[in-house]
Amino acid sequence: MSVRSIPVALGLLLLLQACGSQVAMHDPRIPDPLVSAMPLNVGVRYPETFDSFVHEERVIGKEKWKIDLGRSNRLLFDKLFGSMFSDVTVIDGEVDPAAHGFDALIEPGIDAFEFSVPEQSQTDAFAVWIRYRIKIFDDRGTQIANWPISAYGKSQTSTFGGDEALKRAAVLAMRDAAALIILQMDKATGISKLRQRAEGATGDDLNAGPPAALQTTAQEDTSDESG
């Protein structure tokens, strides 16, 4: 290498380090949920970050990672709620839910997103943790549940290389969250009883206490590709 070419090569190296790794999610390809729909007319209101959630982090003070989940969260919850409830309507923040006569209004959100790379864990795996939060309001607008959900996914670099392994781990975390919501949502929030409450039912079964935080883990499934 000539003396002249050194500044050019050094500048290119610094540029690559500055750019870091970028991972973009498009379609998490969550399998169709196998669940019987609850007979509820539900409204869903998403925060703006659900369509544009981006996590940026510099790992071990060196490489910068940018993970763009894009519309993947929205696609996940659209499919999930569409299978879990008989009637689902997505509304924006300017719409009055009371005008629709919903049995319940659901507001999902993201509390936190974390990940680890092989250099941190001293393994050949990428791992992703996502903490979602689901708030549920009754037909009067009263919040009846505030449910935190911690989900986890891990993918080996020996199966998916580099960026694809991280993307795969994020998909598995989303699938983990979906499975937990299907299995535990009614028990944790009592949402299925809201129609009875709206129709004037009474009883101790309609006055469940606040839900506790729950957590599950996902095992890697390589039967299909991530989005």
Stockholm file with secondary structure:
# STOCKHOLM 1.0

chainA/1-227         MSVRSIPVALGLLLLLQACGSQVAMHDPRIPDPLVSAMPLNVGVRYPETFDSFVHEERVIGKEKWKIDLGRSNRLLFDKLFGSMFSDVTVIDGEVDPAAHGFDALIEPGIDAFEFSVPEQSQTDAFAVWIRYRIKIFDDRGTQIANWPISAYGKSQTSTFGGDEALKRAAVLAMRDAAALIILQMDKATGISKLRQRAEGATGDDLNAGPPAALQTTAQEDTSDESG
#=GR chainA/1-227 SS CCTTHHHHHHHHHHHHHHHCEEEECCCCCCCCCCCCCEEEEEEEECCGGGGSEEEEEEETTTEEEEEEEETHHHHHHHHHHHHHEEEEEEECTTSCGGGGTCSEEEEEEEEEEEEECHHHHTSSEEEEEEEEEEEEECTTSCEEEEEEEEEEEEEETTTSCHHHHHHHHHHHHHHHHHHHHHHHHHHHHCGGGHHHHHTTCCSGGGCCCCCCCEECCCCCCCSSCCC
#=GC SS_cons         CCTTHHHHHHHHHHHHHHHCEEEECCCCCCCCCCCCCEEEEEEEECCGGGGSEEEEEEETTTEEEEEEEETHHHHHHHHHHHHHEEEEEEECTTSCGGGGTCSEEEEEEEEEEEEECHHHHTSSEEEEEEEEEEEEECTTSCEEEEEEEEEEEEEETTTSCHHHHHHHHHHHHHHHHHHHHHHHHHHHHCGGGHHHHHTTCCSGGGCCCCCCCEECCCCCCCSSCCC
//
